[in-house]
Amino acid sequence: MLYILLPAYNEEQALPNLLADLESTCARIPHCIVAVDDGSTDSTLQVLRDFAKECPDLDIVEHGRNKGLSQSLLSGFTRILAAENTNFTRTVSEDQLPDIVITMDADNTHPADRIPLLCAGISAGSDLVVASRYAEGAEQIGLNKGRKLLSWGAGKVMQFFFPLDGIKDYSCGYRAYRLNILQSAFNVYGEKLIENSSFAGMAELLLKLAPLCSKLSEVPLQLHYERKKGVSKMKIWTTIWGYGQVIYHLRHKSAEIIEWAEE
C-alpha cells in the first residue's frame, strides 16, 4: 500500500489541483491520501471534506488548533501505522509495491510526477528516498536567491556534522519511507521522533531514521515554487535556530541513537 501524507495549513487554493494530480498519478496504485488539517483558518478543511465525498481514498486528520509541521507529521504517521496494524493479515505479492509512506508539501510546489520515481527507489532496495533539490537534473523554479542560499547552506552544515551516504538534501519534506522503518523508529522514539517544532524538524527526522536504514538515496526534484499561493510559512530565523538545536541535540545524543539502532 502507498500512503501519501499531506500536512496542510491554510492551503485552500493549492489543494484542489494537488489532490487531482495525486489521484491521476496514483490511479493504478493502491493508495491512501492522509491529509492533516493543522487548525487551518481558511477553507482547507472544507476543501478536504468536499474532495473526500468523491474520493474514498482520502483520510482526514483534524487538529483543532495549529500545532505545526512536526506534530502534523506525527499525527499522520500515527494514523497510517494504526491503519496498517489493523490490516496486518494483508499479503503483498512480488509484483506489488512494498508498503511506502510519502510525505510532501500541500502547497502544490512538489509535483506528483516524482511519486513513481520515489516508489521505484524503495522497490530497488532503499529504505528512504529524498526528492532532492541537489540531485543531478533537479531544478528550483520561482525560488528567490535568499531561500536558495538558506537551503543550500543548511544542507552543507548538516553534511558537515552528519554526513549521510547518498544524501545531499537534508531539509526537503518530499520523501518516501519504507513503512517498517517508520514503525521501527516509533518503537525507538515514540512521540519524540520529531521534537523540533520548526522546519528543521525535517532534518531531525532524517537523521533519526538514517541509523535504522540500510540504504538511502535521492531522485531529482523539480521544485515549482511559482505555484505557491500566499506567503511562506517558514520563519527564517526560527528555522536557523532550529537547525542549531537539532545539531546540538543530536551531537550529544548520537552515541545513544546508534546504540538504539543496533538493538
C-alpha positions as CSV (number, residue, x, y, z in Angstrom):
1,M,0.0,0.0,0.0
2,L,1.1,3.5,-0.8
3,Y,0.3,6.2,1.8
4,I,0.7,9.9,0.9
5,L,0.8,12.2,3.9
6,L,-0.1,15.8,3.4
7,P,0.3,18.2,6.4
8,A,-1.9,21.2,5.4
9,Y,-2.3,24.6,7.0
10,N,-4.3,27.3,5.1
11,E,-3.9,25.6,1.6
12,E,-7.4,26.1,0.3
13,Q,-6.1,27.4,-3.0
14,A,-3.4,24.8,-3.7
15,L,-5.2,21.6,-2.5
16,P,-7.7,21.1,-5.4
17,N,-5.0,20.9,-8.1
18,L,-2.7,18.9,-5.9
19,L,-5.3,16.3,-4.9
20,A,-6.4,15.9,-8.5
21,D,-2.8,15.4,-9.7
22,L,-2.3,12.8,-6.9
23,E,-5.4,10.9,-7.9
24,S,-4.3,10.9,-11.6
25,T,-0.7,9.9,-10.9
26,C,-1.6,7.1,-8.5
27,A,-4.7,5.9,-10.3
28,R,-3.2,2.4,-10.9
29,I,-1.5,2.2,-7.5
30,P,-3.4,1.0,-4.3
31,H,-3.1,4.2,-2.2
32,C,-4.5,6.3,0.6
33,I,-4.0,10.0,1.0
34,V,-3.8,11.1,4.6
35,A,-4.3,14.8,4.9
36,V,-3.7,16.5,8.3
37,D,-5.6,19.8,8.6
38,D,-3.4,21.7,11.1
39,G,-6.0,24.0,12.5
40,S,-6.4,26.0,9.3
41,T,-8.3,29.3,9.5
42,D,-9.3,29.3,5.8
43,S,-11.4,26.7,4.0
44,T,-8.8,24.0,3.9
45,L,-10.8,21.6,5.9
46,Q,-13.9,22.1,3.8
47,V,-11.9,21.6,0.6
48,L,-10.7,18.3,2.0
49,R,-14.2,17.2,3.1
50,D,-15.6,18.0,-0.3
51,F,-12.9,16.1,-2.1
52,A,-13.4,13.1,0.3
53,K,-17.0,12.8,-0.9
54,E,-15.8,11.8,-4.3
55,C,-12.5,10.2,-3.3
56,P,-12.8,7.3,-0.7
57,D,-9.0,7.1,-0.7
58,L,-8.8,10.4,1.3
59,D,-8.5,10.2,5.1
60,I,-8.6,13.4,7.0
61,V,-7.0,14.0,10.4
62,E,-8.2,17.2,12.1
63,H,-6.2,19.3,14.5
64,G,-8.5,21.7,16.4
65,R,-5.7,24.2,16.6
66,N,-2.4,24.9,14.8
67,K,0.3,22.6,16.1
68,G,3.0,23.0,13.5
69,L,4.6,20.8,10.9
70,S,6.3,18.3,13.2
71,Q,3.1,17.5,15.1
72,S,1.2,17.2,11.8
73,L,3.7,14.6,10.5
74,L,3.5,12.7,13.8
75,S,-0.3,12.7,13.7
76,G,-0.2,11.4,10.1
77,F,2.3,8.7,10.8
78,T,0.3,7.6,13.8
79,R,-2.9,7.3,11.7
80,I,-1.1,5.4,9.0
81,L,0.6,2.9,11.3
82,A,-2.6,2.4,13.2
83,A,-4.4,1.7,9.9
84,E,-1.7,-0.7,8.7
85,N,-1.7,-2.6,12.0
86,T,-5.4,-3.3,11.6
87,N,-4.7,-4.8,8.2
88,F,-1.7,-6.9,9.3
89,T,-3.1,-10.0,7.6
90,R,-2.9,-8.4,4.1
91,T,-0.3,-10.0,1.9
92,V,1.8,-8.4,-0.8
93,S,2.7,-10.3,-3.9
94,E,6.1,-9.9,-5.5
95,D,4.9,-7.7,-8.3
96,Q,3.3,-5.1,-5.9
97,L,4.9,-2.2,-4.2
98,P,6.2,-2.6,-0.7
99,D,4.4,-0.6,1.9
100,I,5.6,3.0,1.4
101,V,4.8,6.4,3.1
102,I,5.4,9.5,1.0
103,T,5.4,12.9,2.7
104,M,5.0,16.1,0.6
105,D,4.0,19.7,1.0
106,A,0.4,20.5,0.4
107,D,1.1,23.9,-1.3
108,N,1.4,22.2,-4.8
109,T,5.1,23.0,-5.1
110,H,6.0,19.3,-5.0
111,P,4.9,17.8,-8.3
112,A,3.1,14.5,-8.1
113,D,5.1,13.1,-11.0
114,R,8.0,12.3,-8.6
115,I,6.0,9.7,-6.8
116,P,6.8,6.8,-9.3
117,L,10.5,7.7,-9.0
118,L,10.3,7.7,-5.2
119,C,8.5,4.4,-5.2
120,A,11.0,2.9,-7.7
121,G,13.8,3.9,-5.3
122,I,12.1,2.0,-2.4
123,S,11.4,-1.0,-4.7
124,A,15.1,-1.0,-5.7
125,G,16.2,-1.5,-2.1
126,S,16.3,1.9,-0.5
127,D,14.7,2.4,2.9
128,L,14.4,6.2,2.5
129,V,14.4,8.2,-0.7
130,V,14.6,12.0,-0.9
131,A,13.2,14.1,-3.7
132,S,16.3,16.3,-3.8
133,R,16.9,19.8,-5.0
134,Y,20.6,19.0,-5.4
135,A,20.5,15.7,-7.3
136,E,21.5,15.7,-11.0
137,G,18.7,17.0,-13.1
138,A,16.9,18.9,-10.3
139,E,15.5,22.4,-10.6
140,Q,14.2,25.1,-8.3
141,I,11.7,27.3,-10.2
142,G,10.5,30.5,-8.7
143,L,12.5,30.4,-5.5
144,N,14.4,33.6,-4.6
145,K,18.1,33.6,-4.1
146,G,17.8,34.1,-0.3
147,R,15.8,31.0,0.2
148,K,18.0,29.0,-2.1
149,L,21.1,30.1,-0.1
150,L,19.4,29.2,3.2
151,S,18.5,25.7,2.0
152,W,21.9,25.1,0.4
153,G,23.7,26.4,3.5
154,A,21.6,24.3,5.8
155,G,22.4,21.3,3.8
156,K,26.1,21.9,3.8
157,V,26.2,22.4,7.6
158,M,24.2,19.2,8.1
159,Q,26.5,17.3,5.8
160,F,29.5,18.5,7.8
161,F,28.1,17.4,11.1
162,F,26.1,14.4,10.0
163,P,27.4,13.0,6.6
164,L,25.0,10.5,5.1
165,D,25.9,8.4,2.2
166,G,23.7,9.2,-0.8
167,I,22.0,12.3,0.7
168,K,22.6,15.9,-0.2
169,D,19.2,17.4,0.7
170,Y,18.5,17.2,4.4
171,S,15.5,19.5,4.6
172,C,13.2,18.8,1.7
173,G,10.0,17.2,3.0
174,Y,9.2,15.3,-0.2
175,R,10.4,11.8,0.7
176,A,9.5,8.2,0.5
177,Y,9.9,5.9,3.6
178,R,9.6,2.2,3.8
179,L,6.8,1.7,6.3
180,N,8.6,-0.8,8.5
181,I,11.4,1.8,9.1
182,L,8.9,4.3,10.4
183,Q,7.4,1.6,12.7
184,S,10.9,0.8,14.0
185,A,11.6,4.5,14.6
186,F,8.3,4.8,16.6
187,N,9.4,1.8,18.6
188,V,12.6,3.6,19.5
189,Y,11.5,7.2,19.8
190,G,7.7,7.2,20.2
191,E,6.3,10.7,20.1
192,K,9.9,12.1,20.4
193,L,10.6,11.1,16.8
194,I,10.4,14.7,15.8
195,E,11.0,17.1,18.7
196,N,12.0,20.3,16.9
197,S,8.9,22.3,16.1
198,S,10.5,24.4,13.3
199,F,11.0,23.3,9.7
200,A,14.4,21.9,10.9
201,G,12.3,19.0,12.2
202,M,12.6,17.5,8.7
203,A,16.4,17.2,9.1
204,E,15.9,15.8,12.6
205,L,13.5,13.2,11.3
206,L,16.0,12.2,8.5
207,L,18.9,11.9,11.0
208,K,16.9,9.8,13.4
209,L,15.8,7.4,10.7
210,A,19.2,7.1,9.0
211,P,20.7,4.7,11.5
212,L,17.7,2.4,11.0
213,C,18.2,2.3,7.2
214,S,20.4,0.1,5.2
215,K,20.3,2.4,2.2
216,L,19.4,6.0,1.5
217,S,19.1,7.5,-2.0
218,E,17.8,10.6,-3.9
219,V,15.8,11.4,-7.0
220,P,15.9,14.8,-8.7
221,L,13.1,17.2,-7.7
222,Q,11.7,19.9,-9.9
223,L,10.5,22.3,-7.2
224,H,7.8,24.6,-8.5
225,Y,7.7,27.4,-6.0
226,E,6.0,29.7,-8.6
227,R,2.8,27.6,-7.9
228,K,2.7,28.6,-4.2
229,K,-0.2,30.8,-3.2
230,G,0.0,33.2,-0.3
231,V,3.0,33.9,1.9
232,S,5.6,31.3,3.1
233,K,5.0,29.7,6.5
234,M,8.7,29.4,7.1
235,K,10.1,31.8,9.7
236,I,13.7,32.2,8.6
237,W,15.4,33.0,12.0
238,T,13.3,30.4,13.8
239,T,14.4,27.8,11.3
240,I,18.1,28.7,11.6
241,W,17.8,28.5,15.4
242,G,16.0,25.2,14.9
243,Y,19.0,23.8,12.9
244,G,21.3,24.8,15.7
245,Q,19.1,23.0,18.2
246,V,19.0,19.8,16.1
247,I,22.8,19.8,15.7
248,Y,23.4,20.3,19.4
249,H,20.8,17.8,20.5
250,L,21.8,15.0,18.1
251,R,25.6,15.6,18.5
252,H,25.1,15.0,22.3
253,K,22.7,12.1,21.7
254,S,24.5,10.4,18.7
255,A,26.0,7.6,20.7
256,E,22.7,6.8,22.3
257,I,20.9,6.8,18.9
258,I,23.4,4.4,17.3
259,E,23.1,2.1,20.3
260,W,19.3,2.1,20.0
261,A,19.5,1.4,16.3
262,E,21.6,-1.7,16.9
263,E,19.3,-3.2,19.4
